[in-house]
Amino acid sequence: MKKREKQLISELLKNSKLSDRDIAKKLEISQPTVTRIRKILEKKFIKSYTIVPDLAKLNIKLIAVTFATCPKPTQQLFKRIEKFVNEHPNIVFAGHGEGLGKTKVFISFHNEFSDFTEFLRKIRLECEDFGSTAESFIVSTDKLIQTLNMSKAVEYLINKRQAEA
């Protein structure tokens, strides 16, 4: 990643609502240069622009991190999990991985505990014929230490990688 791309991504992570003109002033470069670099970044690195809402104020009471084990992974199972994720818009992240003896992870938002328990039941039912198990860690949104904020982490990792190169 070039220096200007890194600077622009950093500014967008801090506040993606800034205009190209405002970013240009901060970076002391021209507005057309910012616009050109932004277009490159949007093609290569930026999936979307989004907000980080105050979940508690939106009456979203729980964040659940659910880990599942699928000891007999098959293409059929992967398709069923993908379908399940697409049918549950409250899932904000899902992935295959390894750790803690688990092979899947889901992060989901819930309005109340009964919503969460129904969600967990559906995960278990969807994958039971594959010998799956699921365990969750739930967090009340009124007990958050830090909200989801990728700007500091991404900026740190980009800078670290640049320093190592």
Backbone as ProteinMPNN parsed JSONL, in Angstrom:
{"seq_chain_A": "MKKREKQLISELLKNSKLSDRDIAKKLEISQPTVTRIRKILEKKFIKSYTIVPDLAKLNIKLIAVTFATCPKPTQQLFKRIEKFVNEHPNIVFAGHGEGLGKTKVFISFHNEFSDFTEFLRKIRLECEDFGSTAESFIVSTDKLIQTLNMSKAVEYLINKRQAEA", "coords_chain_A": {"N_chain_A": [[0.841, -1.177, 0.0], [0.578, 2.155, -0.889], [1.991, 5.266, 0.394], [0.197, 7.533, 0.362], [-2.249, 6.212, -0.034], [-2.416, 4.783, 2.337], [-2.563, 6.918, 4.158], [-5.008, 8.052, 3.391], [-6.806, 5.937, 3.82], [-6.585, 5.747, 6.565], [-7.702, 8.226, 7.369], [-10.326, 7.86, 6.423], [-11.119, 5.699, 7.992], [-11.233, 6.905, 10.454], [-13.253, 8.795, 10.066], [-15.59, 8.325, 7.892], [-17.408, 9.982, 6.736], [-16.294, 12.341, 5.987], [-15.706, 14.816, 3.505], [-14.127, 14.635, 0.266], [-12.803, 16.994, -0.208], [-12.384, 18.015, 2.411], [-10.718, 16.008, 3.433], [-8.563, 16.297, 1.705], [-7.597, 18.805, 2.496], [-6.717, 18.16, 5.105], [-4.682, 16.294, 4.532], [-3.08, 17.775, 2.982], [-3.081, 17.748, 0.148], [-4.347, 17.703, -3.242], [-7.903, 17.917, -3.94], [-8.861, 16.422, -6.23], [-6.874, 14.439, -6.309], [-7.328, 13.053, -3.922], [-9.897, 12.055, -4.496], [-9.3, 10.374, -6.683], [-7.554, 8.494, -5.459], [-9.274, 7.477, -3.524], [-11.157, 6.122, -5.117], [-9.541, 4.062, -6.109], [-8.948, 2.741, -3.695], [-11.522, 1.941, -2.973], [-12.038, 0.015, -4.868], [-10.054, -1.89, -4.329], [-9.839, -2.352, -1.463], [-11.997, -1.46, 0.205], [-14.985, -2.579, 1.388], [-17.497, -1.596, 2.139], [-19.117, 1.394, 3.332], [-19.939, 2.221, 6.588], [-21.789, 2.68, 9.668], [-21.165, 2.934, 13.213], [-23.31, 2.026, 15.409], [-24.925, 3.013, 18.527], [-25.689, 0.411, 20.219], [-27.204, -0.246, 22.533], [-28.876, 1.98, 22.835], [-30.451, 1.575, 20.642], [-32.037, -0.417, 21.438], [-30.99, -2.95, 21.222], [-30.063, -5.569, 22.941], [-28.261, -7.667, 23.45], [-25.116, -9.065, 22.538], [-23.948, -11.811, 20.913], [-21.441, -14.243, 20.844], [-20.939, -17.02, 19.174], [-19.642, -20.21, 19.175], [-19.058, -23.009, 17.18], [-18.803, -26.548, 16.607], [-18.046, -28.67, 14.011], [-17.613, -31.74, 13.362], [-17.729, -33.345, 11.107], [-17.136, -32.016, 8.472], [-18.542, -31.058, 5.406], [-19.141, -30.295, 1.937], [-21.854, -29.977, 1.61], [-22.652, -29.287, 4.211], [-21.309, -26.816, 4.497], [-22.724, -25.293, 2.612], [-25.273, -25.322, 3.773], [-24.765, -23.934, 6.139], [-23.999, -21.446, 5.107], [-26.427, -20.729, 3.884], [-28.029, -20.59, 6.187], [-26.813, -18.415, 7.517], [-27.349, -16.367, 5.665], [-30.103, -16.26, 5.928], [-30.469, -15.153, 8.395], [-30.365, -12.109, 9.309], [-29.455, -10.886, 11.615], [-26.994, -11.875, 12.169], [-23.833, -10.689, 12.235], [-21.286, -11.351, 11.65], [-19.602, -14.171, 10.401], [-17.7, -17.159, 10.248], [-15.38, -19.712, 9.133], [-13.031, -21.483, 11.037], [-10.371, -22.198, 13.382], [-9.894, -23.17, 16.733], [-10.07, -23.274, 20.303], [-11.144, -25.746, 20.205], [-13.158, -25.553, 18.369], [-14.802, -24.969, 15.185], [-16.3, -23.112, 13.794], [-17.55, -19.753, 13.847], [-19.87, -17.343, 14.977], [-21.107, -14.078, 15.129], [-23.638, -12.345, 16.614], [-26.517, -10.168, 16.949], [-29.041, -9.435, 19.385], [-32.365, -8.736, 20.545], [-33.425, -9.541, 22.949], [-33.062, -12.029, 25.563], [-34.582, -14.336, 24.982], [-34.771, -14.239, 22.2], [-32.131, -14.767, 21.558], [-31.822, -17.426, 22.611], [-33.55, -18.859, 20.973], [-32.299, -18.489, 18.517], [-29.864, -19.869, 18.988], [-30.872, -22.451, 19.332], [-31.779, -22.917, 16.731], [-29.364, -22.935, 15.306], [-28.174, -25.231, 16.372], [-30.053, -27.201, 15.584], [-29.901, -27.016, 12.804], [-27.441, -28.106, 12.191], [-27.257, -30.558, 13.459], [-27.257, -33.185, 12.4], [-24.725, -33.425, 11.503], [-23.163, -33.858, 13.628], [-22.689, -31.637, 15.189], [-21.84, -29.15, 17.678], [-22.635, -26.357, 19.778], [-21.62, -23.418, 21.455], [-21.958, -20.493, 23.424], [-20.994, -17.096, 24.127], [-22.269, -14.425, 25.775], [-22.891, -10.919, 25.734], [-24.071, -8.163, 27.452], [-25.334, -5.208, 26.075], [-25.247, -2.953, 27.634], [-23.006, -3.25, 29.091], [-20.669, -2.871, 27.717], [-17.205, -2.507, 27.082], [-15.694, -1.442, 25.075], [-16.918, -0.302, 21.982], [-17.505, -1.816, 18.75], [-14.896, -0.933, 16.879], [-13.013, -0.478, 14.33], [-11.075, 1.235, 13.412], [-8.722, 2.027, 14.942], [-7.398, -0.455, 15.264], [-7.008, -1.393, 12.61], [-5.495, 0.693, 11.515], [-3.215, 0.523, 13.181], [-2.259, -2.064, 12.467], [-1.744, -1.748, 9.721], [0.283, 0.209, 9.816], [2.205, -1.206, 11.292], [2.8, -3.315, 9.551], [3.877, -1.87, 7.41], [6.147, -0.834, 8.65], [7.608, -3.145, 9.058], [8.2, -3.906, 6.518]], "CA_chain_A": [[0.0, 0.0, 0.0], [1.365, 3.385, -1.003], [1.883, 6.186, 1.518], [-1.044, 8.313, 0.264], [-3.372, 5.29, 0.172], [-2.439, 4.51, 3.771], [-3.05, 8.125, 4.823], [-6.423, 8.216, 3.091], [-7.56, 4.872, 4.538], [-6.568, 6.146, 7.965], [-8.698, 9.289, 7.535], [-11.656, 7.28, 6.213], [-11.426, 4.88, 9.164], [-11.582, 7.813, 11.548], [-14.535, 9.434, 9.771], [-15.862, 8.105, 6.465], [-18.326, 11.014, 6.252], [-15.55, 13.515, 5.52], [-15.688, 15.024, 2.057], [-12.789, 14.569, -0.336], [-12.196, 18.33, -0.02], [-11.898, 18.095, 3.792], [-9.572, 15.102, 3.553], [-7.458, 16.922, 0.969], [-7.033, 19.849, 3.374], [-5.977, 17.496, 6.194], [-3.487, 15.623, 4.01], [-2.346, 18.78, 2.2], [-3.001, 17.347, -1.255], [-5.504, 18.219, -3.969], [-9.146, 17.157, -3.853], [-8.91, 15.385, -7.272], [-5.976, 13.344, -5.925], [-8.058, 12.28, -2.917], [-10.974, 11.341, -5.191], [-8.68, 9.306, -7.474], [-7.059, 7.472, -4.538], [-10.458, 6.86, -2.899], [-11.704, 5.168, -6.088], [-8.631, 2.904, -6.106], [-9.151, 2.041, -2.423], [-12.845, 1.309, -2.991], [-11.941, -1.195, -5.699], [-9.125, -2.866, -3.755], [-9.847, -2.622, -0.025], [-13.174, -1.032, 0.964], [-16.196, -3.336, 1.038], [-18.636, -0.696, 2.288], [-19.041, 2.411, 4.373], [-20.991, 1.915, 7.548], [-21.745, 3.415, 10.93], [-21.084, 2.112, 14.416], [-24.403, 2.565, 16.223], [-25.003, 2.73, 19.954], [-26.622, -0.711, 20.219], [-28.112, -0.172, 23.686], [-29.895, 2.998, 22.551], [-31.334, 1.026, 19.61], [-32.74, -1.517, 22.103], [-30.334, -4.23, 20.954], [-29.601, -5.797, 24.306], [-27.234, -8.699, 23.581], [-24.207, -9.475, 21.475], [-23.572, -13.196, 21.179], [-20.366, -14.861, 20.073], [-21.263, -18.443, 19.24], [-18.642, -21.087, 18.58], [-19.635, -24.314, 16.861], [-17.904, -27.593, 16.15], [-18.632, -29.538, 12.992], [-16.57, -32.743, 13.173], [-17.82, -33.975, 9.784], [-17.396, -30.944, 7.511], [-18.752, -31.443, 4.013], [-19.597, -29.187, 1.104], [-23.276, -29.825, 1.913], [-22.741, -28.548, 5.467], [-20.917, -25.439, 4.238], [-23.841, -24.641, 1.916], [-26.349, -25.131, 4.753], [-24.362, -22.853, 7.053], [-24.085, -20.205, 4.333], [-27.865, -20.441, 3.76], [-28.468, -20.183, 7.523], [-26.311, -17.055, 7.754], [-28.104, -15.457, 4.79], [-31.484, -16.18, 6.421], [-30.471, -14.51, 9.714], [-29.674, -10.824, 9.173], [-28.866, -10.452, 12.882], [-25.606, -12.348, 12.199], [-23.0, -9.626, 11.674], [-20.012, -11.955, 11.258], [-19.569, -15.637, 10.466], [-16.512, -17.666, 9.574], [-14.79, -21.012, 9.442], [-11.735, -21.261, 11.649], [-9.866, -23.205, 14.323], [-9.524, -22.668, 18.047], [-10.917, -23.672, 21.423], [-11.814, -26.976, 19.813], [-14.307, -25.182, 17.546], [-14.465, -24.744, 13.775], [-17.15, -22.056, 13.247], [-17.863, -18.666, 14.769], [-20.933, -16.43, 14.565], [-21.379, -12.958, 16.027], [-25.013, -11.953, 16.32], [-27.168, -9.202, 17.831], [-30.358, -9.903, 19.811], [-33.129, -7.771, 21.329], [-33.647, -10.076, 24.293], [-32.49, -13.361, 25.771], [-35.375, -15.361, 24.288], [-34.34, -14.212, 20.794], [-30.848, -15.465, 21.504], [-31.964, -18.872, 22.817], [-34.173, -19.402, 19.758], [-31.225, -18.473, 17.526], [-28.954, -20.961, 19.322], [-31.594, -23.683, 19.026], [-31.792, -23.081, 15.271], [-28.014, -23.351, 14.886], [-27.989, -26.635, 16.765], [-30.908, -28.037, 14.736], [-29.419, -26.961, 11.42], [-26.219, -28.889, 11.996], [-27.201, -31.717, 14.356], [-26.939, -34.441, 11.707], [-23.291, -33.426, 11.226], [-22.486, -34.027, 14.908], [-22.255, -30.313, 15.626], [-22.149, -28.602, 18.995], [-22.513, -24.903, 19.776], [-21.53, -22.759, 22.755], [-21.965, -19.045, 23.227], [-20.614, -16.105, 25.135], [-23.139, -13.287, 25.508], [-22.532, -9.658, 26.373], [-25.14, -7.165, 27.495], [-24.825, -3.973, 25.455], [-25.007, -1.915, 28.637], [-21.762, -3.599, 29.782], [-19.569, -2.827, 26.759], [-15.985, -1.789, 27.439], [-15.427, -0.676, 23.858], [-17.762, -0.731, 20.876], [-16.777, -2.265, 17.569], [-14.219, 0.207, 16.273], [-11.874, -1.06, 13.627], [-10.12, 2.237, 12.931], [-7.43, 1.957, 15.63], [-6.752, -1.74, 14.999], [-6.565, -1.455, 11.214], [-4.396, 1.653, 11.366], [-2.06, -0.073, 13.852], [-1.743, -3.191, 11.688], [-1.166, -1.216, 8.473], [1.552, 0.848, 10.172], [3.142, -2.259, 11.7], [3.228, -4.034, 8.344], [4.738, -0.954, 6.661], [7.421, -0.739, 9.363], [8.324, -4.413, 8.879], [8.575, -4.071, 5.09]], "C_chain_A": [[0.886, 1.239, 0.0], [1.069, 4.326, 0.161], [0.556, 6.95, 1.501], [-2.284, 7.437, 0.475], [-3.536, 5.009, 1.662], [-2.993, 5.721, 4.536], [-4.559, 8.292, 4.619], [-7.265, 7.163, 3.815], [-7.636, 5.228, 6.013], [-7.626, 7.219, 8.228], [-10.111, 8.752, 7.383], [-12.07, 6.398, 7.385], [-11.846, 5.756, 10.343], [-12.96, 8.435, 11.335], [-14.819, 9.32, 8.277], [-16.836, 9.122, 5.892], [-17.595, 12.256, 5.746], [-15.599, 13.61, 4.004], [-14.253, 14.894, 1.554], [-12.067, 15.903, -0.159], [-11.619, 18.454, 1.395], [-10.681, 17.198, 4.022], [-8.353, 15.708, 2.865], [-6.788, 18.009, 1.815], [-6.191, 19.227, 4.485], [-4.661, 16.913, 5.712], [-2.593, 16.555, 3.19], [-2.037, 18.288, 0.782], [-4.274, 17.84, -1.944], [-6.721, 17.309, -3.811], [-9.242, 16.122, -4.973], [-7.996, 14.189, -6.966], [-6.665, 12.447, -4.892], [-9.14, 11.451, -3.585], [-10.419, 10.164, -5.986], [-8.21, 8.161, -6.573], [-8.231, 6.744, -3.879], [-11.059, 5.808, -3.832], [-10.849, 3.903, -6.157], [-8.863, 2.069, -4.846], [-10.491, 1.315, -2.404], [-12.846, 0.039, -3.845], [-11.133, -2.279, -5.002], [-9.446, -3.295, -2.322], [-11.157, -2.35, 0.71], [-14.402, -1.791, 0.481], [-17.427, -2.456, 1.118], [-18.295, 0.368, 3.317], [-20.204, 2.146, 5.313], [-20.836, 2.788, 8.785], [-21.53, 2.422, 12.068], [-22.141, 2.67, 15.368], [-24.225, 2.267, 17.705], [-26.088, 1.668, 20.105], [-27.638, -0.621, 21.354], [-29.221, 0.841, 23.429], [-30.856, 2.544, 21.457], [-32.127, -0.176, 20.13], [-32.239, -2.895, 21.666], [-29.592, -4.556, 22.238], [-28.427, -6.764, 24.434], [-26.387, -8.82, 22.32], [-23.77, -10.885, 21.84], [-22.436, -13.608, 20.259], [-20.567, -16.357, 20.263], [-20.201, -19.23, 18.487], [-19.286, -22.447, 18.349], [-18.541, -25.256, 16.397], [-18.662, -28.44, 15.147], [-17.594, -30.59, 12.657], [-16.607, -33.437, 11.815], [-18.091, -32.912, 8.728], [-17.515, -31.491, 6.084], [-19.176, -30.203, 3.238], [-21.082, -28.914, 1.376], [-23.459, -29.005, 3.198], [-22.391, -27.075, 5.24], [-22.042, -24.667, 3.555], [-24.999, -24.379, 2.87], [-26.018, -24.001, 5.725], [-24.46, -21.506, 6.339], [-25.548, -19.773, 4.172], [-28.415, -19.939, 5.092], [-28.054, -18.74, 7.804], [-27.102, -16.049, 6.921], [-29.542, -15.267, 5.249], [-31.596, -15.468, 7.77], [-29.686, -13.196, 9.659], [-29.099, -10.278, 10.482], [-27.447, -10.997, 13.07], [-24.761, -11.297, 11.493], [-21.629, -10.127, 11.239], [-20.147, -13.461, 11.376], [-18.329, -16.111, 9.732], [-16.146, -19.068, 10.005], [-13.418, -20.73, 10.044], [-11.347, -22.421, 12.552], [-9.528, -22.529, 15.634], [-10.538, -23.056, 19.095], [-11.688, -24.951, 21.118], [-13.029, -26.734, 18.928], [-13.846, -24.88, 16.121], [-15.301, -23.668, 13.095], [-17.353, -20.991, 14.307], [-18.93, -17.781, 14.135], [-21.0, -15.305, 15.587], [-22.753, -12.439, 15.633], [-25.518, -10.958, 17.358], [-28.575, -9.703, 18.141], [-31.033, -8.846, 20.679], [-33.364, -8.238, 22.758], [-33.126, -11.506, 24.352], [-33.269, -14.446, 25.038], [-35.062, -15.392, 22.792], [-33.041, -14.998, 20.626], [-31.018, -16.976, 21.646], [-32.62, -19.539, 21.612], [-33.137, -19.491, 18.629], [-30.276, -19.646, 17.746], [-29.592, -22.318, 19.021], [-31.582, -23.962, 17.523], [-30.421, -23.5, 14.744], [-27.817, -24.832, 15.184], [-28.813, -27.571, 15.901], [-30.374, -28.119, 13.308], [-28.258, -27.92, 11.187], [-26.16, -30.171, 12.813], [-26.834, -33.014, 13.64], [-25.473, -34.51, 11.284], [-22.489, -33.579, 12.523], [-22.01, -32.722, 15.504], [-22.643, -30.008, 17.064], [-21.978, -27.097, 18.908], [-22.502, -24.383, 21.208], [-21.415, -21.27, 22.513], [-21.434, -18.285, 24.423], [-21.47, -14.887, 24.811], [-22.735, -12.082, 26.346], [-23.742, -8.741, 26.316], [-24.58, -5.858, 26.936], [-24.665, -2.832, 26.451], [-23.742, -2.181, 29.448], [-20.547, -3.548, 28.847], [-18.402, -2.008, 27.298], [-15.583, -0.893, 26.276], [-16.354, -1.204, 22.774], [-16.88, -1.199, 19.726], [-16.199, -1.045, 16.872], [-12.956, -0.315, 15.634], [-10.788, -0.048, 13.303], [-8.756, 2.127, 13.608], [-6.68, 0.672, 15.288], [-6.206, -1.812, 13.579], [-5.387, -0.507, 10.988], [-3.109, 1.106, 11.999], [-1.433, -1.165, 12.992], [-1.144, -2.745, 10.36], [0.193, -0.608, 8.763], [2.606, -0.196, 10.557], [3.681, -2.988, 10.474], [4.179, -3.17, 7.513], [6.119, -0.857, 7.316], [8.264, -1.988, 9.179], [8.827, -4.597, 7.467], [9.853, -3.35, 4.745]], "O_chain_A": [[1.823, 1.351, 0.791], [0.042, 4.206, 0.828], [-0.134, 7.008, 2.519], [-3.256, 7.874, 1.093], [-4.651, 4.997, 2.184], [-3.798, 5.561, 5.453], [-5.291, 8.628, 5.55], [-8.322, 7.48, 4.36], [-8.675, 5.02, 6.641], [-8.367, 7.128, 9.207], [-11.005, 9.145, 8.132], [-13.249, 6.354, 7.737], [-12.715, 5.379, 11.129], [-13.738, 8.589, 12.277], [-14.338, 10.133, 7.488], [-17.073, 9.131, 4.684], [-18.213, 13.131, 5.139], [-15.538, 12.597, 3.307], [-13.296, 15.025, 2.317], [-10.85, 15.932, 0.022], [-10.501, 18.939, 1.568], [-9.737, 17.579, 4.714], [-7.24, 15.638, 3.387], [-5.562, 18.115, 1.843], [-5.092, 19.697, 4.777], [-3.641, 17.019, 6.394], [-1.501, 16.178, 2.764], [-0.913, 18.393, 0.292], [-5.181, 18.341, -1.28], [-6.595, 16.107, -3.582], [-9.678, 15.004, -4.697], [-8.316, 13.057, -7.327], [-6.59, 11.222, -4.982], [-9.289, 10.268, -3.279], [-10.997, 9.077, -5.97], [-8.439, 6.992, -6.884], [-8.183, 5.528, -3.697], [-11.429, 4.722, -3.385], [-11.381, 2.797, -6.253], [-8.964, 0.844, -4.916], [-10.591, 0.205, -1.882], [-13.585, -0.903, -3.558], [-11.483, -3.457, -5.073], [-9.339, -4.477, -1.997], [-11.405, -2.961, 1.75], [-14.811, -1.671, -0.674], [-18.311, -2.547, 0.266], [-17.323, 0.256, 4.065], [-21.322, 1.877, 4.873], [-19.868, 3.537, 8.918], [-21.698, 1.215, 11.893], [-21.903, 3.664, 16.054], [-23.465, 1.375, 18.084], [-27.276, 1.992, 20.118], [-28.819, -0.897, 21.144], [-30.379, 0.592, 23.766], [-31.963, 3.073, 21.352], [-32.801, -0.864, 19.364], [-32.972, -3.881, 21.733], [-28.61, -3.898, 22.582], [-27.676, -6.7, 25.407], [-26.878, -8.693, 21.199], [-23.281, -11.125, 22.943], [-22.465, -13.355, 19.055], [-20.392, -16.892, 21.358], [-19.902, -18.955, 17.325], [-19.977, -22.972, 19.222], [-17.507, -24.84, 15.874], [-19.785, -28.873, 15.405], [-16.771, -30.379, 11.766], [-15.621, -34.054, 11.412], [-19.172, -32.902, 8.139], [-16.686, -32.282, 5.633], [-19.529, -29.182, 3.83], [-21.516, -27.762, 1.374], [-24.323, -28.13, 3.26], [-23.089, -26.188, 5.731], [-22.286, -23.507, 3.888], [-25.64, -23.331, 2.791], [-26.887, -23.209, 6.089], [-24.953, -20.534, 6.912], [-25.868, -18.592, 4.307], [-29.179, -18.974, 5.126], [-28.861, -17.94, 8.277], [-27.482, -14.992, 7.424], [-30.14, -14.223, 4.989], [-32.704, -15.209, 8.239], [-28.485, -13.175, 9.93], [-28.338, -9.311, 10.464], [-26.767, -10.623, 14.025], [-24.942, -11.039, 10.303], [-20.895, -9.422, 10.546], [-20.732, -13.969, 12.332], [-17.947, -15.537, 8.712], [-16.536, -19.545, 11.071], [-12.721, -19.821, 9.592], [-11.938, -23.499, 12.483], [-8.945, -21.445, 15.651], [-11.731, -23.156, 18.809], [-12.746, -25.207, 21.694], [-13.851, -27.635, 18.758], [-12.677, -24.58, 15.876], [-15.047, -23.337, 11.937], [-17.333, -21.275, 15.505], [-18.905, -17.504, 12.935], [-20.955, -15.561, 16.791], [-23.003, -12.132, 14.467], [-25.025, -10.904, 18.484], [-29.228, -10.313, 17.294], [-30.374, -8.148, 21.45], [-33.488, -7.421, 23.671], [-32.795, -12.11, 23.332], [-32.668, -15.388, 24.521], [-35.084, -16.46, 22.181], [-32.878, -15.78, 19.689], [-30.421, -17.734, 20.882], [-32.275, -20.67, 21.269], [-33.115, -20.467, 17.878], [-29.92, -20.342, 16.795], [-28.929, -23.224, 18.517], [-31.399, -25.102, 17.097], [-30.33, -24.327, 13.837], [-27.347, -25.588, 14.334], [-28.327, -28.635, 15.517], [-30.402, -29.182, 12.688], [-28.117, -28.478, 10.099], [-25.113, -30.816, 12.859], [-26.16, -33.862, 14.225], [-25.025, -35.533, 10.765], [-21.266, -33.443, 12.512], [-21.03, -32.7, 16.247], [-23.625, -30.528, 17.592], [-21.245, -26.61, 18.047], [-23.264, -24.84, 22.06], [-20.842, -20.836, 21.514], [-21.429, -18.766, 25.556], [-21.409, -14.368, 23.696], [-22.302, -12.205, 27.492], [-24.358, -8.567, 25.264], [-23.473, -5.453, 27.291], [-24.009, -1.838, 26.142], [-23.431, -1.439, 30.38], [-19.506, -4.125, 29.161], [-18.594, -0.948, 27.893], [-15.186, 0.257, 26.463], [-16.554, -2.413, 22.657], [-15.665, -1.001, 19.734], [-16.939, -0.221, 16.335], [-11.956, -0.563, 16.307], [-9.676, -0.441, 12.95], [-7.733, 2.133, 12.925], [-5.473, 0.7, 15.048], [-5.073, -2.243, 13.367], [-4.403, -0.87, 10.344], [-2.033, 1.219, 11.41], [-0.216, -1.192, 12.808], [-0.14, -3.304, 9.917], [1.157, -0.871, 8.044], [3.772, -0.07, 10.18], [4.881, -3.247, 10.376], [5.166, -3.671, 6.974], [7.137, -0.804, 6.626], [9.492, -1.912, 9.147], [9.77, -5.352, 7.232], [10.295, -3.392, 3.597]]}, "name": "protein", "num_of_chains": 1, "seq": "MKKREKQLISELLKNSKLSDRDIAKKLEISQPTVTRIRKILEKKFIKSYTIVPDLAKLNIKLIAVTFATCPKPTQQLFKRIEKFVNEHPNIVFAGHGEGLGKTKVFISFHNEFSDFTEFLRKIRLECEDFGSTAESFIVSTDKLIQTLNMSKAVEYLINKRQAEA"}
